[in-house]
Amino acid sequence: MLRKWILFFTTIAGVAASAFLISGCGTRMDVEKPEAKNDSPKSDTKSSGLAKKVDEHGHKPGQHGGIIVEIGRDSYHAEAVFEKGGLLKLFMLGKDESKVVDIESQVINAYVKEDGSSEAVAMELNPVPRVGDKAGRTSQFIGVLPMEMAGKQLTVTIPIVAIDGERFRIGFTSIPPQHDEGMPLGLGSSDENELYLKPGGLYTVADIKANGNQTASRKFKGIRAKHDLRPKVGEKICPVTLTKANPEFSWIVGGKSYEFCCPPCVDEFVTLAKTRPEEIKDPAEYVKK
């Protein structure tokens, strides 16, 4: 009889132990499942954020209507602007795309290839400092596309650009022009008044009076700009783009008359005259040689 009771209690204990183990496993699984569920949204958030970032790069329009180009792993950015007539401008930006930065003044060699073509053509982007750029540095580069490539869908490769001791490779594509304004955009009215109607550096009160006490956009309103990318030897060239100058776009600086290809180049030159007067040459120097 005693043996039967012992056997009975042993069986009951075994069943209880099994039930406890099964119950324990169920509890651990229930704890793990919510964690797995909680991990899932985090994963989705990361991937959607990454997708959004990828979407924005290369498509987000810049302040000048160009395209934002990533430099390095988001170390810097640039805004590439393809203007009517074959001008290519590169505005340098920081890690935060809203911040303008100046970098070492240098001539940037670029290679341009038309879509569908296997041949690239070399061109140069020259430094054109803007107001606020430090001496020996610039936040803007300007170049002239080969005449046959102006207005077409292009891929631009820059093998090397030096930024604060580091060297980066840049690549970007142009975007098809949405409309034909016939002339690049210039400054806003308040910025123009500040630039043209206040003297500074080589740009004097006498110059302001000689230019009719007005801004370039108002003086040249209605005149279409045409960029001749291949001036002949002996012809006057625009001090900014080195394309053929147009006598209709003349401006007095330092008491001397200079000729340009379009009003935005007058903006750049007057800016240079006010901030880097030592870099302004005599009008006779701006001739194709």
C-alpha positions in Angstrom: 0.0 0.0 0.0 2.8 2.3 0.9 4.5 1.6 -2.4 1.3 2.6 -4.3 1.1 6.0 -2.4 4.8 6.7 -3.2 4.3 5.8 -6.9 1.1 8.1 -6.9 2.9 11.1 -5.4 5.9 10.6 -7.7 3.7 10.7 -10.8 1.8 13.8 -9.5 5.2 15.5 -8.9 6.4 14.7 -12.4 3.2 16.0 -14.0 3.4 19.2 -12.0 7.1 19.7 -12.9 6.3 19.2 -16.6 3.4 21.6 -16.4 5.7 24.2 -14.7 8.3 23.8 -17.5 5.7 24.1 -20.2 4.2 27.1 -18.5 7.7 28.7 -18.2 8.5 28.3 -21.8 5.2 29.9 -22.8 5.9 32.9 -20.6 9.4 33.4 -22.1 8.0 33.3 -25.6 5.3 35.8 -24.7 7.9 38.2 -23.5 10.0 37.8 -26.6 7.2 38.4 -29.1 6.4 42.0 -28.0 10.2 42.8 -28.3 10.2 41.4 -31.8 7.1 43.5 -32.6 8.8 46.6 -31.1 11.9 46.0 -33.2 9.9 45.9 -36.4 8.7 49.5 -36.4 12.2 50.7 -35.6 13.5 48.9 -38.6 10.8 50.3 -40.8 11.5 53.9 -39.6 15.2 53.5 -40.4 14.6 52.2 -43.9 11.9 54.8 -44.7 14.2 57.6 -43.5 17.0 56.3 -45.7 14.8 56.0 -48.6 13.6 59.6 -48.1 17.3 60.8 -47.9 18.2 59.0 -51.1 15.1 60.4 -52.8 16.1 64.0 -51.8 19.7 63.9 -53.0 20.2 64.8 -56.6 16.6 65.9 -57.0 16.0 68.7 -54.4 16.2 72.0 -56.2 18.7 74.6 -54.9 18.4 78.3 -54.1 19.5 79.2 -57.7 17.2 76.6 -59.3 20.0 74.1 -59.8 20.5 70.6 -58.5 22.1 69.7 -55.2 25.1 67.5 -55.5 26.5 65.4 -52.6 30.3 65.7 -52.0 31.9 62.8 -50.1 29.6 61.1 -47.7 27.5 64.2 -47.1 30.7 66.0 -46.0 29.8 68.9 -48.3 27.3 69.8 -51.0 27.3 71.9 -54.1 24.5 73.4 -56.3 25.1 72.9 -60.0 23.3 75.4 -62.2 23.2 75.0 -66.0 22.3 78.5 -67.4 20.9 79.5 -70.7 23.7 80.0 -73.3 26.0 77.3 -72.0 27.2 78.6 -68.6 27.8 76.1 -65.8 28.0 77.5 -62.2 28.9 75.5 -59.1 28.0 77.0 -55.8 29.7 75.5 -52.8 27.6 74.4 -49.7 28.3 72.8 -46.4 27.1 69.6 -44.8 23.9 71.6 -44.1 22.8 72.4 -47.7 21.5 75.8 -46.5 24.9 77.1 -45.6 27.3 78.6 -48.1 31.0 77.8 -47.7 34.1 79.0 -49.4 36.9 76.7 -50.4 40.4 76.9 -51.8 40.5 79.1 -54.9 41.4 76.7 -57.8 40.7 75.9 -61.4 38.5 72.8 -61.4 39.0 70.5 -64.4 35.7 68.8 -65.5 34.7 66.3 -68.1 31.3 66.6 -69.8 29.6 63.8 -71.7 26.3 64.0 -73.6 23.8 61.3 -72.9 24.2 58.4 -75.2 27.8 59.3 -76.1 30.9 57.5 -74.9 33.2 60.5 -75.5 33.8 63.2 -72.8 35.0 66.8 -73.5 37.2 68.6 -71.1 36.3 72.0 -69.7 37.3 74.3 -66.8 35.4 75.8 -63.9 37.1 79.0 -62.8 36.9 80.6 -59.3 34.7 83.7 -59.1 34.6 84.9 -55.4 31.4 86.3 -54.0 30.7 88.8 -51.2 31.8 87.3 -47.9 34.4 84.9 -49.4 37.7 85.0 -47.6 40.9 86.0 -49.5 42.2 83.1 -51.5 38.9 81.2 -51.3 35.7 81.2 -53.3 32.1 79.8 -53.0 31.5 79.9 -56.7 33.0 78.4 -59.8 31.9 79.3 -63.4 32.7 77.5 -66.7 31.5 77.5 -70.3 30.2 74.3 -71.8 31.3 73.3 -75.3 29.0 75.0 -77.7 27.6 71.8 -79.1 26.6 70.6 -75.7 24.7 73.7 -74.5 21.1 72.9 -73.5 21.5 69.2 -73.8 21.2 66.4 -71.2 24.8 66.0 -69.8 26.8 64.1 -67.3 29.6 66.0 -65.6 32.5 64.4 -63.8 35.0 66.3 -61.7 38.0 64.0 -60.8 39.4 66.2 -58.1 38.2 69.2 -56.1 40.2 70.3 -53.0 38.3 71.2 -49.9 40.2 72.1 -46.8 43.1 69.8 -47.4 40.9 66.9 -48.6 40.3 65.8 -52.2 36.9 64.7 -53.5 35.5 63.4 -56.7 32.1 64.8 -57.9 29.7 63.5 -60.5 26.2 64.9 -61.5 23.8 65.2 -64.4 22.1 68.2 -65.9 18.3 68.6 -65.9 16.4 69.5 -69.0 15.6 73.2 -69.2 12.0 73.9 -68.2 11.6 77.2 -70.1 13.7 79.6 -72.2 14.1 82.9 -70.4 16.9 84.0 -72.7 18.9 85.3 -69.8 20.2 83.8 -66.5 18.6 85.0 -63.3 20.3 87.8 -61.3 20.0 89.1 -57.8 16.9 90.0 -55.9 15.9 93.7 -55.9 17.1 94.4 -52.3 20.5 92.7 -52.9 20.8 94.6 -56.2 20.2 98.0 -54.6 22.8 97.2 -52.0 25.3 96.1 -54.6 24.9 98.8 -57.2 23.7 101.9 -55.3 26.3 101.8 -52.5 30.0 102.4 -53.2 32.8 100.2 -52.0 36.3 99.1 -52.9 37.0 100.1 -56.5 33.3 100.9 -57.1 32.8 104.6 -56.5 30.0 107.2 -56.1 31.1 108.6 -59.5 30.6 105.1 -61.0 27.1 104.8 -59.6 26.2 108.2 -61.2 27.9 107.3 -64.5 25.8 104.1 -64.6 22.6 106.1 -64.2 21.9 105.4 -60.5 20.4 102.1 -61.4 21.0 98.4 -61.3 22.1 96.2 -64.1 18.8 94.3 -64.4 16.8 97.6 -64.7 19.3 99.1 -67.2 19.3 96.1 -69.4 15.7 95.0 -69.1 14.4 93.5 -72.3 17.8 93.0 -73.9 18.5 89.3 -74.7 21.8 87.8 -73.8 23.5 85.5 -76.2 26.7 83.7 -75.2 29.3 83.3 -77.9 31.5 80.6 -76.5 34.2 81.0 -79.1 35.4 84.6 -79.4 38.0 85.3 -82.0 41.5 86.6 -81.3 41.4 90.4 -80.6 37.7 90.4 -79.6 36.7 91.7 -76.2 35.7 89.1 -73.7 33.5 89.1 -70.6 35.8 89.5 -67.5 33.7 86.8 -65.7 33.0 84.0 -68.2 35.7 84.8 -70.8 33.0 84.4 -73.5 32.6 87.1 -76.2 31.6 90.5 -74.6 28.5 92.3 -75.8 28.9 96.1 -76.0 25.2 96.5 -75.0 26.1 95.1 -71.6 28.7 97.7 -70.5 29.2 99.0 -67.0 31.5 101.6 -65.5 33.8 100.4 -62.7 36.7 102.5 -61.3 35.9 105.2 -63.9 36.5 102.7 -66.8 34.0 100.9 -69.1 33.9 97.1 -69.1 31.8 94.9 -71.4 30.0 91.7 -70.3 28.0 88.8 -71.8 25.0 89.3 -69.5 23.7 91.2 -66.5 24.5 88.5 -63.9 28.2 88.8 -64.9 28.0 92.5 -64.1 26.7 91.4 -60.7 29.8 89.2 -60.2 32.2 91.9 -61.4 30.9 94.7 -59.3 30.9 92.3 -56.3 34.6 91.6 -57.1 35.4 95.3 -57.5 33.9 96.0 -54.0 35.5 93.0 -52.2 38.7 92.2 -54.1 39.6 95.4 -56.0 43.2 94.3 -56.4 42.0 91.5 -58.7 40.3 93.9 -61.2 42.3 94.3 -64.4 42.3 97.1 -67.0 39.6 96.8 -69.7 42.3 96.3 -72.3 43.3 93.1 -70.5 40.0 91.4 -71.3 40.7 90.6 -74.9 40.9 87.2 -76.6 44.6 86.4 -77.2 
